[in-house]
Amino acid sequence: MVYENIFKALQNKELILPFLENQILADKWPERYTIEIDSSPYYGLNEDGSPDGYFHPSTHSLMGERELYLRFHPDTRDLMLSEPNSLQRQMTLGMGSSIHGILQAQMQMIGLCPPENIEVEYIIEEHHIRGKIDWIFQHPSVGDVVVEAKTRTGYKFETTTIESMPSWDAQLSLAEYSQNKTEGVLLMMESAWPYRLRELPHKRNDVLLQQIFDKFDYVRMCLEANEPPRHCCVFGSPQMTSCDARFTCWLKP
């Protein structure tokens, strides 16, 4: 099994999965271990529940300039629409967090991912960005590897690529930039049986990064001037009808 995984790693250029598989299948793997699930409030909020004022990679990277302006402006940020809370929504969030927690615990048990490398917070102050990295893997030959983990249903697991998920590309590129890395890994996890894992290598998208930085800087300039950017979608378009800021946006000049 060890040699099979070594050949697999060489063929697929995998950095994470061969270590995880070898350790889990080794005789020394414990029969019981503790998993910590993070169910704390969204990290983009201050202690009093107010927004922290930073752009967040997983939420804001692909939003239009006007929507960002309305989300951050004190006169409109509380007028955004939001998905109603439901048991299904809470179960979806809980299952995603649970799978993350299982893998993070296993990564620590491998001995190549210490606790301080789990949920690593970073701030890119020059563009007012605050984010978290799922974990940073200490690879014995290539050094620190930035890892983001994402869950997918079995229906989408085989066909999903980073190219087909621009939000993943943006989030991982920002994480890599924060650690002065040009490459990283996206670990995709199937959310139901047979719980497959896929390792997708990623190269930092500097073109996309510059677009995100320029957009965030422009939105901050508009906020300071109290001047909203132009509309970022057409009235009545699918983009408008799915936007959380649609009523505030189109009822304002």
Buried (B, 14 or more C-beta within 10 A) or exposed (E): EEEEBEEBBEEEEBBBBBBBBBBEEEEEEEEEEEEEBEEEEEBBEEEEEEBEEBBBBBBBBBBBBBBBBBBBBEEBBEBBEEEEEEEEEEEEEEEBBBBBBBBBBBBBBBEBBEEEBBBBEBEBEEBBBBBBBBBBBBBEEEEBBBBBBBBBEEEEBEEBEBEEBEEBBBBBBBBBBBBEBEBBBBBBBBBEEEEEBBBBBBEBBEEBBEBBBEBBEBBBEBBEEEEBBEBBBEEEEEEBEEBBBBEBBEEEE
